[in-house]
Amino acid sequence: MNQYLINLTVNAEERYLVARLDELAQKALQGISVRSDFLDLRQQTLGEAVAVQYADIIWKMDGGFDAAERKRLLLAPVWEVEEAMDNHIEYLQIKPTDKNENTLGHRDYLGAIMNLGIRREKFGDILVHERDAFVLVDKSLTDYLCQQLERVGHSKVITERISREDLRLPESEPLTINCTIPSLRLDAVLAAACKISRSEATALIESGRVQLNHQVTEKIAVPVKVDDLLSVRGQGRIRLDEVLGVSKKGRYRVRISKW
């Protein structure tokens, strides 16, 4: 692993991940098609940095559907056809047996899966609807989850494999916010999106409740770039969609999505 990749990392965990991804790239150079575990946005940035170092492989990020948040890095020798790259992802539907059950949320489904001893990196997005949920998983886990995932929260559930065509994506649209902010600092973007004061935004950040591209940061002045994703405990998710310009008073006109 070269010094450039090492310099991109901020801790030992990221260095281990980059080393592992670099090992996968080396296998692709040897003619073997490989794939990573599911990566969050920060990890995807590191994965892309690894992949672009090698001209003799092809690669792509794939989470099982176009708008997936968690994705796998697929790597293959340069002679491989991209369309033939196998993401090894399968789709499960989780349905409460009580047809009146509509209180289960993302945290309930996530906890139920992880309580079976499955690490977070082994499955992708969880898409929650009013009366069921869908989860994207590594192929090796499909049978195990179908057999063992029988309860979510206090509800009994049925877990079964479905086809890609039967996957239902969430229908809710994010709230679009057009506003002006004094800077592109994290505290300014957070305050505008959540309609709170800068001091309240600072408190959220410094208490460790804010993630920037899935990495907790306690730095209020860290810059936010277009397409960066903020996750705020208790406040939802925020994305800076576009910087539309700068006013005469030096304020940034921005478009933000919040959901």
C-alpha positions in Angstrom: 0.0 0.0 0.0 1.5 3.3 -1.1 2.0 6.4 1.0 -0.8 8.3 -0.9 -3.4 5.8 0.3 -2.0 5.8 3.9 -2.3 9.6 4.0 -6.0 9.4 3.1 -6.8 7.5 6.3 -7.4 9.0 9.7 -7.1 6.1 12.0 -6.0 2.4 12.3 -9.5 1.1 11.3 -9.4 3.0 8.0 -5.8 1.9 7.3 -6.8 -1.7 7.8 -9.8 -1.2 5.4 -7.6 0.3 2.8 -5.0 -2.5 3.1 -7.8 -5.0 2.7 -9.2 -3.3 -0.4 -5.7 -3.0 -1.9 -5.4 -6.8 -1.4 -8.6 -7.2 -3.4 -7.2 -5.0 -6.2 -4.1 -7.2 -6.3 -6.3 -10.2 -6.8 -8.1 -8.5 -9.7 -4.7 -7.8 -11.3 -4.1 -11.6 -11.1 -7.3 -12.2 -13.1 -9.7 -12.9 -10.2 -13.0 -11.1 -9.9 -13.6 -10.0 -6.3 -15.8 -7.8 -4.2 -15.6 -6.0 -0.9 -18.1 -6.0 2.0 -20.8 -3.3 2.0 -19.2 0.1 2.4 -20.6 3.3 3.8 -20.0 6.6 2.0 -16.7 7.3 3.7 -15.4 3.8 3.0 -16.6 4.1 -0.6 -14.4 7.2 -1.0 -11.4 5.2 0.2 -12.3 2.3 -2.0 -12.5 4.5 -5.1 -9.0 5.9 -4.2 -7.7 2.4 -4.1 -9.3 1.3 -7.3 -8.1 4.2 -9.4 -4.5 3.4 -8.6 -4.6 0.5 -11.0 -5.0 0.9 -14.8 -5.3 -2.8 -15.5 -8.5 -3.5 -13.6 -12.1 -2.4 -13.9 -14.2 -1.5 -11.0 -17.6 -0.1 -9.9 -19.6 0.5 -6.8 -22.9 -1.5 -6.5 -25.4 -1.6 -3.7 -28.1 -3.6 -5.4 -30.1 -0.7 -6.8 -29.2 2.7 -8.2 -29.9 4.9 -5.2 -28.4 2.5 -2.6 -26.4 4.2 0.2 -24.3 1.3 1.2 -22.4 -0.3 -1.7 -19.8 -3.0 -2.5 -16.7 -2.3 -4.5 -16.5 -4.8 -7.4 -13.1 -5.3 -8.9 -12.2 -7.4 -12.0 -9.4 -7.9 -14.5 -9.5 -5.4 -17.4 -10.7 -8.0 -19.9 -13.8 -8.7 -17.8 -17.1 -7.3 -19.1 -18.5 -4.8 -16.6 -22.1 -6.1 -17.0 -20.9 -9.6 -16.0 -19.5 -8.5 -12.7 -21.4 -10.3 -9.9 -22.3 -8.2 -6.9 -23.3 -11.3 -4.9 -26.3 -9.4 -3.5 -29.7 -11.0 -2.8 -32.9 -9.4 -1.7 -35.0 -10.3 1.3 -38.5 -9.2 2.4 -39.3 -9.2 6.1 -43.0 -9.2 6.9 -44.6 -9.1 10.3 -47.2 -11.9 10.7 -49.5 -9.4 12.4 -51.0 -7.5 9.4 -51.8 -4.6 11.7 -48.2 -4.1 12.8 -46.9 -0.8 11.5 -44.7 0.5 14.3 -41.4 -1.2 13.3 -38.6 1.2 12.2 -35.1 1.0 10.7 -33.5 0.5 14.1 -35.7 -2.4 14.9 -34.8 -4.3 11.7 -31.1 -3.4 12.0 -31.0 -4.6 15.6 -32.8 -7.9 14.8 -30.3 -8.7 12.1 -27.2 -7.8 14.1 -28.6 -9.8 17.1 -28.1 -12.9 15.0 -24.4 -12.3 15.0 -24.2 -10.7 11.5 -21.8 -7.8 11.2 -23.0 -4.6 9.7 -20.7 -4.8 6.7 -22.3 -8.0 5.5 -25.6 -6.4 4.5 -26.6 -3.3 2.7 -29.5 -0.9 2.8 -32.6 -1.6 4.8 -35.7 -0.2 3.1 -38.6 0.2 5.6 -42.2 0.5 4.5 -45.3 0.8 6.6 -46.0 -3.0 6.9 -42.7 -4.6 5.8 -39.1 -4.1 5.0 -36.5 -5.1 2.5 -32.8 -5.8 3.2 -30.0 -6.4 0.7 -27.5 -9.1 1.9 -24.5 -11.0 0.8 -25.6 -14.2 -0.9 -23.9 -16.4 1.7 -26.3 -15.1 4.4 -29.6 -15.5 2.5 -30.5 -19.0 3.7 -29.4 -18.3 7.3 -31.5 -15.1 7.6 -34.6 -16.8 6.0 -34.3 -19.6 8.6 -33.3 -17.6 11.7 -34.8 -14.1 11.4 -38.2 -14.9 13.0 -38.7 -11.8 15.2 -38.2 -8.1 14.9 -38.8 -6.2 18.1 -41.8 -7.8 19.7 -43.3 -8.9 16.4 -43.0 -12.3 14.7 -41.9 -12.0 11.1 -41.5 -14.1 7.9 -38.3 -13.6 6.0 -38.1 -14.7 2.4 -36.0 -14.3 -0.7 -37.4 -12.1 -3.5 -36.3 -11.1 -6.9 -34.8 -7.7 -7.8 -38.0 -6.9 -9.6 -40.0 -7.3 -6.4 -37.9 -4.8 -4.4 -40.0 -1.8 -3.4 -38.1 1.4 -3.0 -39.3 4.1 -0.5 -41.7 6.5 -2.0 -41.1 9.4 0.3 -39.2 12.4 -1.1 -36.7 14.4 0.9 -37.6 17.9 2.0 -35.8 20.5 -0.3 -34.5 23.6 1.5 -33.3 26.6 -0.4 -31.5 29.1 1.9 -28.5 31.3 2.4 -25.7 30.5 4.9 -22.7 32.5 6.0 -20.2 29.7 5.1 -20.0 26.1 4.0 -18.8 25.0 7.5 -20.5 22.0 9.1 -22.1 24.1 11.8 -23.6 26.5 9.3 -25.1 23.8 7.1 -26.4 21.9 10.0 -28.1 25.0 11.6 -29.8 25.9 8.3 -31.0 22.3 7.6 -32.4 21.7 11.1 -33.6 25.3 11.6 -31.6 25.6 14.8 -29.1 28.2 16.0 -25.4 27.9 15.3 -24.8 27.4 19.0 -27.3 24.5 19.0 -25.6 23.0 16.0 -22.2 23.4 17.7 -23.5 21.5 20.7 -24.8 18.6 18.5 -21.4 18.3 16.7 -19.2 18.6 19.8 -21.3 15.9 21.6 -20.5 13.4 18.8 -24.1 13.2 17.5 -23.2 14.2 13.9 -21.6 12.1 11.2 -20.1 13.5 8.0 -20.1 10.9 5.2 -20.6 8.2 8.0 -17.7 9.4 10.0 -18.3 11.0 13.4 -16.7 14.5 13.5 -16.6 16.9 16.4 -15.0 19.7 14.3 -17.6 22.5 13.8 -15.5 24.2 11.1 -15.0 21.2 8.8 -16.1 22.2 5.2 -19.1 20.5 3.7 -18.9 19.8 -0.1 -21.7 19.1 -2.6 -23.1 15.6 -2.2 -21.7 15.2 1.3 -24.1 13.4 3.6 -24.7 14.4 7.2 -26.4 12.0 9.7 -27.6 13.7 12.8 -28.8 11.5 15.7 -32.4 12.5 16.4 -32.6 14.9 13.4 -32.4 12.6 10.3 -30.1 12.9 7.3 -29.0 15.9 5.3 -27.3 16.3 1.9 -25.8 19.4 0.4 -27.2 19.2 -3.1 -25.9 22.4 -4.8 -24.1 25.7 -4.2 -26.1 28.1 -6.3 -23.8 31.1 -5.9 -22.7 33.8 -3.5 -24.7 36.9 -2.6 -23.3 40.5 -2.6 -23.0 40.1 1.2 -20.9 37.0 0.8 -23.5 34.5 1.9 -23.8 31.2 0.0 -27.0 30.3 -1.7 -27.5 26.6 -1.3 -30.0 23.8 -1.9 -30.2 21.1 0.8 -32.1 17.9 1.1 -33.3 16.6 4.5 -35.2 13.4 5.3 
